[in-house]
C-alpha cells in the first residue's frame, strides 16, 4: 500500500522553510532588553557585596566585576538555550548591553560592604 503525500502545511519541504523571513516583535525585544538590564544591575549589586566582603581592593575589584559580568552573559545565553537570535537582534545585546551601567552600582555596594566588614 502506498502513502499519499498531500500538500498540507505539516509536509513542507525544507526549501520552503528557508524562504521564510524571521520577524522580531519590537515589544518583545524591548522587554528582553529590560530583563538584561535588571539582571546585570542585580548581579552588579550582588558582585559588589561579595567583592567587599572578600576584601578586594583596587584593580582586583574591577577584574572581579568583569568576571561577574562574563558569568552573567553566559547565564543569559544559557537561559536562551544559546539561540540568542530568537530573542535578540544580535549577540551584542546579550554580551555588552548594561555592562557599564551596572559599574556604578557595583562600586557603591563594593565600597559599602568593604567598609562594613573591614573598617567598622
GIWOUR-V801468 format. One record per backbone hydrogen bond with DSSP energy under -0.5 kcal/mol. NH is the residue of the N-H (numbers start at 1). CO is the residue of the C=O. If there is no record, write none. Layout:
NH|CO + NH|CO
//
This chain:
5|3 + 6|4 + 11|8 + 12|9 + 16|13 + 17|13 + 18|14 + 19|15 + 19|16 + 20|17 + 23|21 + 29|25 + 30|26 + 31|27 + 32|28 + 33|29 + 34|30 + 35|31 + 36|32 + 37|33 + 38|34 + 39|35 + 40|36 + 41|37 + 42|38 + 43|39 + 44|40 + 45|41 + 46|42 + 47|43 + 48|44 + 49|45 + 50|46 + 51|47 + 52|48 + 53|49 + 54|50 + 55|51 + 56|51 + 60|57 + 61|58 + 62|58 + 63|59 + 64|60 + 65|61 + 66|62 + 67|63 + 68|64 + 69|65 + 70|66 + 71|67 + 72|68 + 73|69 + 74|70 + 75|71 + 76|72 + 77|73 + 78|74 + 79|75 + 80|76 + 81|78 + 82|77 + 83|80 + 86|83 + 87|84 + 88|84 + 93|90 + 94|90 + 95|91 + 96|92 + 97|92 + 97|93 + 99|96 + 102|98 + 103|100 + 104|100 + 106|102 + 107|103 + 108|104 + 109|105 + 110|106 + 111|107 + 112|108 + 113|109 + 114|110 + 115|111 + 116|112 + 117|113 + 118|114 + 119|114 + 119|115 + 120|115
//
